[in-house]
Amino acid sequence: MPSSNYNQISHIMDIIMRTRPESLLDIGVGFGKFGFLCREYLELWDGRDVYGQWQRRIDGIEVCEKYITPLQKMIYNNIYIGNALEVLPTLDYLYDVILIIDVLEHFDVEDGIRLLEECTRLGRSILVSTPKDISEQGAAFGNEHERHRFQWKKEHFQSPNMYVINHPTKLIMYFSAKPLEEPAAKG
């Protein structure tokens, strides 16, 4: 579905705030939750006292064009419509962080590996979240791409620079050569 589980938001946003990206690519925009949260916390909590003069680049990829509404268009700098496996090779921008939140389970293992390889080419770091136990899910919201295709496990990921976040229902992993920083305090 064009959404993801709420109980992972704090874990994901903690990593994003610790990395403080200047640019971000959100694969599987859906409802736009992470684009919205990144725009809010990266722009309003960065020490500036200026509202609406966004300095960060937040782009997205969405396979289902009907999910995109004026809401997402206000949040994202660019939204690329299409299958990420077809869109990513056309991009040449190097992003600080690429988000793959509740998306990987919609790819079979071969396509998922190709997706991760393309993300490695375009991203300094990658943040992945996928269910530890995928449910049987077919097409949803009239979108065949919502079908669950593969159960990813930690063993499928081999990287010396992988941080695994402890979560009861999600496999949340951050890949980066740069260590995580403590979040900037504000408020």
N, C-alpha and C positions, 0 to 999 in steps of 0.2 A: 504494500500500500504506500501511498505517497507520504508516509510518516514513519517515525521510529519510536521505540520505547522510551518513555520519559525517564526511566530510572537510570539511564546512562548519561544524561545531560551534564550533571555536575562533574563526572569523571572526564568527559570529553572537553568540556569548557576549561577545566583546570589545566589540561595539557595545552590547549590553545593559548590560554593566558600566560602560561609559563614559556611558551615558544615566542609569543608576541610577533606573529608574522606580519610582514608588510604586504604580502600577497598570499591569496588562498584560492584553491580550486575545490569546489564542492561537487563531487561526482554523485549524481542522483539527487538533484535539488529537492524534488518532491514539494512539500508544502513550504519549504524555505526556512525551516526552523533554525538550522545551524548558520545559514547566511545571515539571518536576522540577529541571532545572538552574537555572532562574530562582529557584525557591523556595530552593534550596541556596545559591547564590552571592549573591543579593540579601539574604537574611535572615541567613546565617551570617557573611558577610564585610562587614557594614555597621558593625562596631565595637561592637555590643552583645555582651554575654556571657550571653545568655539563650537557652536552647534551647526551641523549640516554641511560643513566643508570637509567632506570625507577625503582622507589621504590614502587609505589602503585600497588595494585592488582585490575585490571579491568576485570571482567568476564562478560559474556553475555549468554543469552538463546535465541535461534531462532528456531521457529517451521519449517521454510521453508529453508531447506539446500541450495537450489539454490541461496538464497540471499547472502550467504557467499562467499566472493571473497578474493583474497590476501590482499586487503585493510583492511578488518576487522581482518584478521589473524595477521596483523602487529600491530594492536591497542590493541586487547584484549589478556589477559593472557590465558584465557580459554573460548571457546565457546561451550556450551552444545546444541546439536541439539535435538529438540523434543518439545512436548507440555509442557509448564511450569508446568502444574498441575502434570505431570509425572516426570519431571526433579527435581523440588524443593524438593520433599521428599527424593531424593537420595543424596542431598547435606548436608554437616554438617559444613560448614564454616559460621561463623558469620560475616556478612558484616556491614560496617558502614552505608552505604546507599544502598537502593534498588530502582531502577528507574522502574516505570511502566508508560511509556510515550506513549500515544495514543495506548494503548493495551487493557485496561479494557473493552472498548466498544465491543470488539470482543468476550467477554465471556457473557453467560447468567448470571443472578443474582446469582444463586446457585454456579456456577463454579467461578464467580468473587469473591464471599465471601470466597470460599476455597482458591483461589489464595492469597487473602489478609491475610488470616490466616497463610498460609505457609510463606508468606513474613514477618509477625510479628515474626515467629519463627526464621527466619534466618537474620533479619535485625535490627539494632539498630534504624534506621529511614527509612521511606518509603516516596518517592516522587511520587505522582500520578498526571497525567494530562490526562484528557479525554474531548471530546467535550461537550459543553453545549447543543448543538443541533446536534445529529448525523444525518447524511444523510442516505438515503437508499443506502446501499452498499452491493453488493454481492461479490462473489469470484473475486479477482483481481490478475493480474499477474499469473494466473493459480493456485492460492492458495485459497482454500476454507476457510482457517482460517482468511482471510481478511474480511469476512462477518461481518457486524455490527449486534449485537445480542441484546443489551440492552442499554437503555438510563439511564446512571447514573446521580444522582443528589446529591447535598450536603446532603440531608436528609438520604441518604443511608449509610452515614459514621458517626459513633458515636465514638468520642474519645475526652477525655479531653485535650489531647496534640496534637490538630490539628490546624495547621496554614493554612488559606485559602488565597490564593493570588488573588488579584483583577485583573481579565482579562476579556475582552469583550466576547470572544468566547470559552474560555477554563475554565474548573473547575480544578484548580491547587491546590493541597493540599499536605502539608508536615506533617507527623506524627512522633513525636519524644518526648521523655521525656527530652532531652537536648535542651535548648533554642538556637535559631539561634545566631551566633556570627557575628560581623561586618567583612566584607571581608578584607583580608590582602592587604595593598596597595603595589603596585610595579610599577615601570616604571617611 
